[in-house]
C-alpha cells in the first residue's frame, strides 16, 4: 500500500538529513508505528506520504503510484490525517468538523449526516449528545475521538496519525489508544502512527520501525522488537524493562496448563502474563486459575519463567526466581 524507496530529505540549514535513504514498506491493512526520539525523522517521513513535505530524493508510492505525480489536494482528500492537538475548527460544531472532507468532496447532505452519526458512534460518542457541541466544551480525549472520526469520515484507505495522543492526559491515554487501535483493526485501514511512546507502539502496532538520524534502525513485529533488539541503540531505547513489556504482549491463557488453584487466586482469561506475574507477587502464590473457564486450567510462575527463557535473557529468569 505505502512504499518508500531510497527517500531522503534535508531541510535548509540542517547539519544532516532529516530522512536519509529510507526504504520501507507498509502492507495494506497493517498499522505501522514510526518510533524514536525527537529529531529522528519520523514526522518528516509521515508527512511525505501526503506531500506536506516533499522528498529531495527517492520516491514515496501509494498503491504503486508515485505521490509526486498526484495532485496534492486530491491526494490529501483520500488520506485521513490526525495530529497532536487534533486541530478541530473551534467555530464549527462537532458534526461540521467531522463532515469537513465529505463536504469538500460534494457529498449530498443526507449522506453526510448519516456518515457523521455513524463515525461518532464508531469512536464512542453518542451523536445525539455530541454532534451540536463545540470543541471547547469537550475533554481532550473527546476532542481526539472527534479528530479520528473526521479523519475516517470519507472512508479513506490510509490514515496518518502524528503523535495523536500526545495532548491527552495520561489517565485517558491508555484507554483511548486501546479503543482506537481496536477500531482501526476492525476497519482494516492502512495506518502509520508517529510516536515516541514505546507503550503506545506496542499496544497499537502490527509493525514497529525504530528510527535514528533519519534512518530505520529496526523494523519488526512488537514481539521480535522486544525479544531481539537489533543493536545497542534499540536495546537502550526499549530499556531494562523490555522483558516485562514483552510479557504484556502474551496472554496468560496461551501458556495455561491443566491444574488446580485456590479460588482466591484467580485472573481474567484475557489478562497478560505481566498481569499474572504482578498478581502472583501480590498474592504470594505461584499459580492462578482463570475466572471464566473454571479451576481446571492454571497459569504458573514456571510458565512465566519459560516465556522469559524462550528468548534467552537468563538474568531476568533468575530475578523472577528470587
C-alpha positions as CSV (number, residue, x, y, z in Angstrom):
1,X,0.0,0.0,0.0
2,X,2.7,2.5,1.0
3,X,6.4,2.2,0.0
4,X,9.4,4.4,0.5
5,X,12.2,3.9,-2.0
6,X,15.6,5.5,-1.1
7,X,13.8,8.6,0.3
8,X,15.9,11.5,1.6
9,X,15.0,14.9,2.9
10,X,17.3,17.7,4.2
11,X,15.9,21.0,5.4
12,X,17.8,24.2,4.7
13,X,20.5,25.0,7.2
14,X,20.4,21.5,8.8
15,X,23.6,19.7,9.5
16,X,22.3,16.3,8.4
17,X,19.3,15.0,6.5
18,X,16.0,14.7,8.4
19,X,15.4,11.4,6.4
20,X,18.4,9.6,4.9
21,X,17.9,6.9,2.2
22,X,14.9,5.4,3.8
23,X,13.5,2.1,2.4
24,X,10.2,1.0,4.0
25,X,7.1,-0.9,3.0
26,X,3.7,-0.7,4.9
27,X,1.5,-3.6,3.8
28,X,-2.2,-2.9,3.1
29,X,-4.4,-3.2,6.2
30,X,-1.5,-3.0,8.7
31,X,-0.6,-0.5,11.4
32,X,3.0,0.7,11.2
33,X,4.5,2.7,14.1
34,X,7.3,5.1,13.4
35,X,9.1,5.2,16.8
36,X,12.1,7.1,18.0
37,X,13.4,10.1,19.9
38,X,12.7,13.7,18.9
39,X,14.5,14.7,15.7
40,X,14.9,11.2,14.3
41,X,12.8,11.9,11.2
42,X,9.6,10.1,11.9
43,X,7.2,13.0,11.5
44,X,9.0,14.1,8.3
45,X,8.6,10.5,7.0
46,X,4.9,10.5,7.7
47,X,4.3,13.9,6.1
48,X,5.9,12.8,2.8
49,X,3.1,10.4,2.3
50,X,0.5,13.2,1.9
51,X,3.0,15.6,0.4
52,X,3.1,18.0,3.3
53,X,6.8,17.5,2.9
54,X,8.4,16.8,-0.5
55,X,11.4,14.5,-0.6
56,X,14.7,15.6,-2.1
57,X,15.5,12.1,-3.4
58,X,13.8,8.8,-3.8
59,X,10.1,8.0,-4.2
60,X,7.0,7.6,-2.0
61,X,4.4,5.3,-3.6
62,X,0.8,4.7,-2.6
63,X,-0.9,1.8,-4.4
64,X,2.1,1.6,-6.7
65,X,1.9,5.3,-7.8
66,X,4.4,7.9,-7.0
67,X,2.6,10.6,-4.9
68,X,4.7,13.3,-6.7
69,X,2.5,12.5,-9.7
70,X,-0.8,13.1,-7.9
71,X,-2.4,16.5,-7.2
72,X,-1.7,17.2,-3.5
73,X,-5.2,18.4,-2.8
74,X,-6.8,15.2,-4.3
75,X,-4.1,13.1,-2.6
76,X,-4.9,14.5,0.8
77,X,-8.6,14.1,0.4
78,X,-8.0,10.4,0.1
79,X,-5.8,10.1,3.2
80,X,-7.1,10.6,6.7
81,X,-4.8,12.8,8.9
82,X,-4.8,13.1,12.7
83,X,-2.3,15.3,14.5
84,X,-1.4,16.1,18.1
85,X,-3.8,18.6,19.5
86,X,-6.4,17.5,16.9
87,X,-6.7,20.8,15.0
88,X,-10.5,21.0,15.1
89,X,-12.2,24.1,13.8
90,X,-13.2,25.9,17.0
91,X,-16.1,27.8,15.5
92,X,-17.7,24.7,14.0
93,X,-19.8,22.1,15.7
94,X,-18.6,18.6,16.1
95,X,-20.8,17.5,13.3
96,X,-19.4,20.1,10.9
97,X,-15.9,19.2,11.9
98,X,-16.5,15.6,11.1
99,X,-18.2,16.5,7.8
100,X,-15.2,18.5,6.5
101,X,-13.9,16.2,3.9
102,X,-17.2,14.7,2.7
103,X,-18.4,18.3,2.2
104,X,-15.3,19.1,0.2
105,X,-16.0,16.0,-1.9
106,X,-19.5,17.2,-2.7
107,X,-21.4,14.5,-0.9
108,X,-25.2,15.2,-0.6
109,X,-26.4,16.5,2.8
110,X,-28.3,13.3,3.8
111,X,-25.3,11.1,3.1
112,X,-23.0,13.5,5.1
113,X,-25.4,13.5,8.1
114,X,-25.6,9.7,8.1
115,X,-21.9,9.4,7.9
116,X,-21.3,11.9,10.7
117,X,-23.6,10.0,13.0
118,X,-22.0,6.7,12.1
119,X,-18.4,7.9,12.7
120,X,-19.3,9.5,16.0
121,X,-20.8,6.2,17.1
122,X,-17.7,4.3,15.9
123,X,-15.5,6.4,18.1
124,X,-17.8,6.1,21.1
125,X,-19.5,9.5,21.1
126,X,-23.3,9.5,21.1
127,X,-24.4,11.6,18.0
128,X,-27.5,12.9,19.8
129,X,-25.3,14.2,22.6
130,X,-22.2,15.4,20.8
131,X,-23.0,16.4,17.2
132,X,-24.1,20.0,18.0
133,X,-21.4,20.7,20.6
134,X,-18.3,22.9,20.0
135,X,-14.8,21.6,20.5
136,X,-14.2,23.9,23.6
137,X,-16.9,22.0,25.5
138,X,-15.1,18.6,25.1
139,X,-12.4,16.9,27.1
140,X,-9.0,16.2,25.5
141,X,-10.0,12.6,24.9
142,X,-13.3,13.6,23.4
143,X,-11.6,16.0,21.0
144,X,-9.2,13.3,19.9
145,X,-12.1,11.0,19.2
146,X,-13.7,13.7,17.1
147,X,-10.4,14.1,15.2
148,X,-10.3,10.4,14.4
149,X,-14.0,10.5,13.3
150,X,-13.1,13.4,11.0
151,X,-10.2,11.6,9.5
152,X,-12.3,8.5,8.8
153,X,-15.4,10.3,7.6
154,X,-14.7,10.0,3.9
155,X,-13.6,6.3,4.4
156,X,-10.0,6.8,3.3
157,X,-8.0,3.6,2.8
158,X,-5.0,5.3,4.5
159,X,-4.8,7.0,7.9
160,X,-1.8,9.0,9.1
161,X,-1.5,9.9,12.8
162,X,1.2,12.2,14.1
163,X,1.6,12.0,17.9
164,X,-2.2,11.6,18.1
165,X,-2.4,11.1,21.9
166,X,0.3,13.4,23.0
167,X,-2.1,16.1,24.3
168,X,-4.4,13.6,26.1
169,X,-3.9,13.2,29.9
170,X,-2.1,10.0,31.0
171,X,-5.2,8.5,32.6
172,X,-7.3,8.7,29.4
173,X,-4.4,7.9,27.0
174,X,-4.1,4.2,27.5
175,X,-7.8,3.6,27.2
176,X,-8.0,5.8,24.1
177,X,-5.1,4.0,22.5
178,X,-6.6,0.6,23.1
179,X,-10.1,1.6,21.8
180,X,-8.8,3.5,18.7
181,X,-6.4,0.7,17.9
182,X,-9.3,-1.8,18.1
183,X,-11.4,0.4,15.8
184,X,-8.7,0.7,13.2
185,X,-8.0,-3.0,13.1
186,X,-11.8,-3.7,12.7
187,X,-12.0,-1.2,9.8
188,X,-8.9,-2.7,8.1
189,X,-7.2,0.7,7.3
190,X,-3.6,1.1,6.4
191,X,-2.3,3.2,9.3
192,X,1.0,5.0,10.0
193,X,1.4,6.4,13.5
194,X,4.3,8.6,14.8
195,X,5.1,8.3,18.4
196,X,8.0,8.4,20.9
197,X,5.9,6.3,23.4
198,X,7.1,2.7,23.4
199,X,3.9,1.5,25.2
200,X,1.7,3.1,22.5
201,X,3.8,1.5,19.8
202,X,3.4,-2.0,21.4
203,X,-0.3,-1.5,22.0
204,X,-1.3,-0.3,18.6
205,X,1.3,-1.5,16.1
206,X,1.5,-4.6,13.9
207,X,5.0,-3.5,12.9
208,X,7.4,-1.1,14.7
209,X,10.0,0.9,12.8
210,X,12.6,2.4,15.2
211,X,14.3,5.4,13.6
212,X,17.5,7.3,14.4
213,X,19.1,10.1,12.4
214,X,16.6,9.7,9.6
215,X,17.2,6.0,9.0
216,X,15.5,2.8,10.1
217,X,17.4,1.0,12.9
218,X,15.0,-1.9,13.2
219,X,11.6,-2.8,11.5
220,X,9.9,-5.7,13.3
221,X,6.9,-7.1,14.9
222,X,6.3,-5.9,18.5
223,X,7.2,-9.3,19.9
224,X,10.5,-9.6,18.0
225,X,11.3,-5.9,18.6
226,X,11.3,-6.6,22.4
227,X,12.8,-10.0,22.2
228,X,15.7,-9.3,19.9
229,X,16.8,-5.6,19.7
230,X,18.9,-5.1,16.6
231,X,21.7,-3.1,18.3
232,X,22.7,-1.2,21.4
233,X,20.6,1.8,20.5
234,X,17.5,-0.3,20.1
235,X,18.2,-2.1,23.4
236,X,18.7,1.2,25.2
237,X,15.6,2.7,23.7
238,X,13.5,-0.3,24.9
239,X,15.0,-0.1,28.3
240,X,15.8,-2.5,31.1
241,X,12.1,-3.5,31.5
242,X,11.8,-4.9,28.0
243,X,11.1,-8.4,29.2
244,X,8.2,-7.3,31.3
245,X,6.9,-5.3,28.4
246,X,7.1,-8.4,26.3
247,X,5.2,-10.4,28.9
248,X,2.4,-7.8,28.5
249,X,2.0,-8.9,24.9
250,X,1.4,-12.6,25.7
251,X,-2.0,-13.7,27.0
252,X,-1.7,-15.8,30.2
253,X,-4.1,-18.3,28.6
254,X,-1.6,-19.1,25.9
255,X,0.7,-20.8,28.4
256,X,-2.1,-22.3,30.6
257,X,-1.9,-25.9,31.7
258,X,-4.2,-28.3,33.5
259,X,-4.2,-27.9,37.2
260,X,-6.0,-26.7,40.4
261,X,-5.5,-23.4,42.2
262,X,-7.1,-21.8,45.2
263,X,-10.3,-19.9,44.3
264,X,-8.9,-16.7,45.9
265,X,-6.1,-16.7,43.3
266,X,-7.8,-16.1,40.0
267,X,-7.3,-13.9,37.0
268,X,-9.3,-12.9,33.9
269,X,-8.6,-15.2,30.9
270,X,-7.7,-12.2,28.7
271,X,-5.1,-11.0,31.1
272,X,-1.4,-10.8,30.1
273,X,1.5,-12.7,31.6
274,X,2.7,-9.4,33.0
275,X,-0.7,-9.1,34.8
276,X,-0.4,-12.7,36.0
277,X,3.1,-12.1,37.4
278,X,2.0,-9.0,39.2
279,X,-0.9,-10.8,40.8
280,X,1.3,-13.8,41.8
281,X,3.7,-11.5,43.6
282,X,0.9,-9.6,45.3
283,X,-0.9,-12.8,46.4
284,X,2.2,-14.8,47.4
285,X,1.2,-17.7,45.1
286,X,2.9,-19.5,42.2
287,X,-0.3,-20.3,40.3
288,X,-3.5,-18.7,39.2
289,X,-6.8,-20.1,37.9
290,X,-8.9,-18.3,35.3
291,X,-12.2,-16.5,36.2
292,X,-14.2,-17.6,33.1
293,X,-13.0,-21.2,32.5
294,X,-13.1,-22.8,35.9
295,X,-10.3,-24.1,38.0
296,X,-9.1,-26.9,35.7
297,X,-6.6,-24.7,33.8
298,X,-3.9,-22.5,35.5
299,X,-1.0,-20.3,34.7
300,X,2.1,-20.9,36.8
301,X,5.2,-19.0,37.7
302,X,7.2,-21.7,35.9
303,X,5.2,-20.8,32.7
304,X,6.1,-17.1,33.1
305,X,9.8,-18.1,33.6
306,X,9.5,-20.3,30.5
307,X,8.2,-17.4,28.4
308,X,11.2,-15.3,29.5
309,X,13.8,-18.1,29.0
310,X,12.4,-18.6,25.5
311,X,14.3,-15.6,24.3
312,X,17.4,-16.2,26.3
313,X,17.6,-13.4,28.9
314,X,18.5,-15.7,31.8
315,X,19.2,-12.7,34.0
316,X,15.5,-11.9,34.2
317,X,14.7,-15.5,34.7
318,X,17.0,-15.6,37.7
319,X,15.4,-12.3,39.0
320,X,12.0,-13.9,38.9
321,X,13.2,-16.8,41.0
322,X,14.3,-14.5,43.8
